[in-house]
Amino acid sequence: MEKIVKKNIAIVFGGNSVEHDVSILTKRQVIDAIDKDLYNIFEIYIDLNNNLNLVKSDGKFTRLKPINIISGKLNGKIKLYSVINCCHGGVGENGVLKAFFDLNNIKMTSSNFLTLGICMDKYRSKMLLKSIGIPVVDSRLIKSTDNLDKVLDDEFFKNKDVIIKPNHLGSSIGVFESDDSNLLDYILANFNYDNEVIVERKVENLKEYNIAVLKKGNEFILSEIECPTFKKGVLSFEDKYLGSKKMSKSSSRQIPAKISFKLKSKINEIALNVANFLNFSGVVRIDFLYDDSAKNLYLNEINTVPGSLAFYLFESKGISFKDLVNILIENSSCNEFVYSYLDTKLK
């Protein structure tokens, strides 16, 4: 029997982000799911100062060893086949980490750095998608340097319920529902998380639907559609991650969502259009808002490194978590823009 030569895989997690702890949970799930007969696994922990550390296990203890990347190798020795990105928010989702590994000629399981940067910016990504006909909720962007008295004098904010959230964060952190009586307080509170705040018109009779997109070869695989369920108001961090010990198996999720064929088709259509337009790689989750009375559907946000890597949305499609990780690794990309540019110039 031919001996299997294992490939060296690194799992990168942590980072200077308010989603730091969620990233650690996702990493643990990936460690449990990855096929250890195929891969040698290295853990790269990014601390709150964005320093890279190799996680080393010594009996009952775990220690950190600072690392560097030399000629595409860990500490100049370990040649990596691919890096699994489990960093939610921060450098993991804004394109910085992907660009870093691209420069070091190491593949990574994420979209290209430009796509990541666009999707990390909620407001500007929506404006871009709106330009190609993707429905989004009316919104305003407020910067910490703005004159708030002048900004809030806009008719957009008068006597209407809105949703306030940081422009560059996820996991429902810093998300508030407000009327104009406490709007300023919530905006100021959000400036503790981000220097930009997005304020959106509240969707009435709200239901939320999520779908994930997985890139395999030159095709996109659509997941089941889920409907997060929660008591009232906006979906909180607790609703998303503390509903059960396994996070993704929480009773606060309905999978598949009980929706009409027409609505399902519309969500699938928009998801594919967005995936093609923004050139997704890896696994990406797209979240939608739906007015159940007016029957209006809106794209809410794009999560390029979703919690639990959205594995639970693919299980009924016959793709296990182990299968998902294998697909991510074998379809990971490196230096897409560099190679495409050079190929064009050389022809």
C-alpha positions in Angstrom: 0.0 0.0 0.0 1.4 3.4 -1.0 2.2 5.6 1.9 0.3 8.9 2.0 2.6 11.9 2.1 1.0 14.4 4.4 0.7 18.0 3.5 1.7 20.7 5.9 -1.3 22.9 6.8 -1.4 25.9 9.1 -4.6 27.1 10.9 -4.4 30.8 11.6 -6.6 32.3 14.3 -6.9 35.2 16.8 -5.9 38.7 15.8 -6.5 42.2 17.2 -10.3 42.1 16.8 -13.4 42.1 19.0 -14.1 38.8 17.4 -10.9 37.3 18.7 -12.6 34.8 21.0 -15.0 33.6 18.3 -12.0 33.0 16.1 -10.5 30.6 18.8 -13.8 28.7 18.8 -13.8 28.3 15.1 -10.2 27.1 15.1 -11.1 24.4 17.7 -13.9 23.2 15.5 -11.6 23.0 12.4 -9.0 21.1 14.4 -11.6 18.5 15.3 -12.8 18.2 11.7 -9.6 18.2 9.7 -8.5 14.9 8.2 -5.3 14.2 10.2 -4.5 11.3 7.9 -3.9 13.8 5.1 -2.4 16.8 6.8 0.3 17.8 9.3 -1.3 20.6 11.3 0.4 23.7 12.6 -1.4 26.3 14.6 -0.6 30.0 14.2 -2.0 32.2 16.9 -2.1 36.0 16.2 -2.2 37.8 19.5 -3.9 41.1 20.3 -0.8 43.0 19.1 -1.1 41.1 15.8 2.2 39.1 16.5 2.3 35.7 14.9 3.1 32.8 17.2 3.4 29.1 16.7 1.4 27.1 19.2 3.4 24.2 20.7 1.9 21.5 22.9 4.1 20.2 25.7 2.2 17.6 27.7 -0.6 19.4 29.5 0.7 22.8 28.6 0.5 24.9 25.5 3.2 27.5 24.9 3.7 30.1 22.2 6.8 30.5 20.1 7.2 33.7 17.9 7.5 32.8 14.2 8.6 34.4 11.0 7.9 33.5 7.4 11.1 33.1 5.3 10.8 32.1 1.6 7.3 30.7 2.1 8.3 28.6 5.1 7.6 28.8 8.8 10.8 29.9 10.5 12.6 29.1 7.2 12.0 25.4 7.7 8.4 24.2 7.3 7.0 24.6 3.8 3.3 25.1 4.0 0.9 23.8 1.4 -1.9 26.0 2.6 -3.2 28.2 5.5 -6.8 27.9 6.8 -8.1 31.3 7.7 -10.1 31.3 11.0 -9.5 34.9 11.8 -12.9 36.7 12.1 -12.6 40.5 11.7 -9.4 42.5 11.8 -6.5 41.4 9.7 -8.2 38.1 8.9 -11.1 39.7 7.0 -9.8 43.1 5.8 -7.3 41.6 3.3 -4.1 42.3 5.2 -3.5 38.6 6.2 -4.3 37.3 2.7 -1.9 39.9 1.2 0.8 38.9 3.7 0.6 35.2 2.7 0.4 36.1 -1.0 3.6 38.1 -0.7 5.2 35.0 0.9 3.9 32.7 -1.8 1.7 30.7 0.5 -1.8 29.7 -0.4 -4.7 30.7 1.9 -8.4 29.6 2.1 -9.9 33.1 1.6 -11.0 35.4 -1.2 -8.4 37.7 -2.7 -7.3 40.7 -0.6 -9.3 43.2 -2.6 -12.6 41.2 -2.2 -11.9 40.9 1.5 -11.3 44.6 1.9 -14.5 45.5 0.0 -16.7 43.1 2.0 -15.2 44.3 5.3 -16.6 47.7 4.7 -20.4 47.3 5.1 -21.4 50.7 3.8 -19.2 50.9 0.7 -19.8 47.3 -0.3 -23.5 47.9 -0.2 -23.1 51.0 -2.4 -21.1 49.0 -4.8 -23.6 46.2 -5.0 -26.5 48.6 -5.2 -24.9 49.9 -8.4 -25.4 46.5 -10.1 -29.0 46.2 -8.9 -28.6 44.3 -5.6 -31.3 45.4 -3.2 -30.0 47.0 0.0 -31.6 49.0 2.9 -31.3 52.7 2.8 -28.4 53.8 5.0 -26.0 56.5 6.0 -22.3 56.5 7.0 -21.1 58.5 10.0 -17.4 59.1 10.7 -16.0 59.9 14.1 -14.6 63.2 12.6 -18.1 64.3 11.4 -20.0 67.2 12.9 -22.7 65.1 14.5 -25.2 67.9 15.1 -25.1 68.7 11.4 -25.2 65.0 10.3 -28.1 64.1 12.6 -30.1 67.1 11.3 -30.7 65.1 8.1 -34.4 64.1 7.6 -33.2 60.5 7.4 -32.9 60.3 11.2 -36.1 62.1 12.1 -38.8 60.1 14.0 -37.8 56.8 12.4 -36.4 53.6 13.9 -33.0 52.7 12.7 -30.2 50.1 13.3 -26.8 51.3 14.3 -23.7 49.2 14.0 -19.9 49.5 13.5 -19.0 49.7 9.8 -16.2 47.2 9.9 -17.2 44.6 12.6 -19.3 41.4 12.6 -20.8 38.9 15.1 -23.5 41.4 15.9 -21.1 43.3 18.2 -22.1 46.9 18.8 -25.5 46.5 17.0 -28.3 48.6 18.4 -31.9 49.4 17.5 -32.8 53.0 18.1 -35.2 55.9 17.6 -34.0 59.5 17.4 -34.2 60.0 21.2 -31.2 57.8 21.9 -29.5 57.7 18.5 -26.6 60.0 19.5 -25.8 57.8 22.6 -25.6 54.6 20.5 -23.5 56.3 17.8 -21.0 57.5 20.4 -20.9 54.1 21.9 -20.1 52.5 18.6 -17.1 54.9 18.1 -15.5 52.8 20.9 -15.4 49.9 18.4 -14.9 51.6 15.0 -14.2 55.1 13.6 -17.1 54.7 11.2 -20.7 53.8 12.0 -23.4 52.7 9.6 -27.0 53.7 10.3 -29.7 51.8 8.4 -33.4 52.1 8.1 -35.1 49.4 10.2 -36.8 46.7 8.3 -40.3 46.1 9.6 -41.8 42.6 10.1 -38.2 41.3 10.0 -37.0 37.9 9.2 -33.4 37.1 8.6 -32.0 34.5 6.1 -28.4 33.4 5.6 -26.8 31.4 2.8 -23.2 30.3 2.3 -21.3 30.0 -0.9 -18.4 27.6 -1.4 -15.9 27.9 -4.2 -14.9 24.5 -5.7 -12.9 24.5 -8.8 -14.5 27.0 -11.1 -18.0 26.6 -9.6 -19.9 27.9 -6.6 -21.8 25.5 -4.4 -24.8 27.1 -2.6 -25.6 25.9 0.9 -29.0 25.5 2.6 -30.7 28.7 3.6 -31.1 29.2 7.4 -33.4 31.4 9.3 -31.9 32.6 12.7 -34.7 32.7 15.3 -34.5 35.0 18.3 -37.0 36.5 20.8 -37.1 40.1 19.5 -35.1 43.0 18.3 -31.8 42.6 16.6 -29.8 39.3 16.5 -27.3 39.5 19.3 -23.9 38.0 19.9 -25.5 35.7 22.5 -28.2 34.6 20.0 -25.4 33.7 17.5 -22.8 32.0 19.7 -24.2 31.1 23.1 -27.3 29.3 22.2 -25.6 25.9 22.7 -22.3 24.4 23.4 -21.6 23.7 19.7 -22.6 27.2 18.6 -23.7 26.2 15.1 -26.1 23.5 16.4 -28.0 26.1 18.3 -31.8 25.8 18.6 -31.9 29.5 17.5 -31.5 28.3 13.9 -34.0 26.9 11.5 -32.3 24.8 8.8 -33.5 24.7 6.2 -35.6 27.8 6.4 -39.3 27.3 5.8 -39.7 29.7 2.9 -41.5 29.7 -0.4 -39.8 28.4 -3.6 -39.9 32.0 -5.0 -38.0 33.5 -2.0 -35.5 30.6 -2.0 -34.9 31.1 -5.7 -34.4 34.9 -5.2 -31.9 34.4 -2.4 -30.0 31.8 -4.5 -30.0 34.1 -7.5 -28.6 37.1 -5.6 -26.0 35.0 -3.8 -24.6 33.7 -7.1 -24.6 37.1 -8.7 -22.7 38.6 -5.7 -20.3 35.7 -5.6 -19.5 36.1 -9.3 -19.3 39.9 -9.2 -17.0 40.0 -6.1 -15.0 36.9 -7.2 -15.4 34.9 -4.0 -13.0 32.1 -3.0 -13.2 29.8 0.0 -16.4 29.9 2.0 -18.5 33.1 2.4 -21.8 33.6 4.1 -24.3 36.2 2.9 -26.9 37.5 5.3 -30.3 38.9 4.1 -33.1 40.9 5.7 -36.7 40.3 4.7 -39.9 42.3 5.3 -42.4 39.5 5.6 -45.3 41.8 5.0 -44.1 43.9 2.1 -42.2 40.8 0.7 -39.0 42.9 0.2 -35.6 41.2 0.3 -32.4 43.1 1.1 -28.8 42.0 1.2 -27.6 42.8 4.8 -23.9 41.9 4.9 -21.2 39.6 3.6 -19.0 37.5 6.0 -15.9 36.3 4.2 -14.7 34.3 7.2 -18.0 33.1 8.8 -18.3 31.6 12.2 -17.7 27.8 12.2 -16.8 28.4 8.5 -20.6 27.9 8.0 -20.1 24.1 7.9 -23.5 23.4 9.3 -25.2 24.9 6.3 -23.7 22.3 3.9 -24.3 19.1 5.9 -27.7 18.4 4.3 -26.0 18.9 1.0 -23.8 15.9 1.6 -20.8 18.0 2.5 -19.4 17.2 6.0 -17.2 19.5 7.9 -14.2 17.3 7.0 -15.3 17.5 3.3 -15.6 21.3 3.6 -12.1 21.7 5.0 -10.7 19.4 2.3 -12.4 21.5 -0.4 -11.1 24.8 1.1 -7.5 23.5 1.3 -7.4 22.0 -2.2 -9.0 25.2 -3.7 -7.0 27.7 -1.8 -5.4 30.4 -3.8 -2.2 32.5 -3.9 -1.2 35.7 -5.7 -4.2 35.7 -8.0 -3.8 39.3 -9.1 -0.1 39.0 -9.5 -0.3 36.0 -11.8 -3.2 37.3 -13.8 -1.4 40.6 -14.4 1.8 39.0 -15.4 0.0 36.5 -17.7 -1.7 39.5 -19.5 1.5 41.4 -19.9 3.4 38.4 -21.2 0.9 37.5 -23.9 
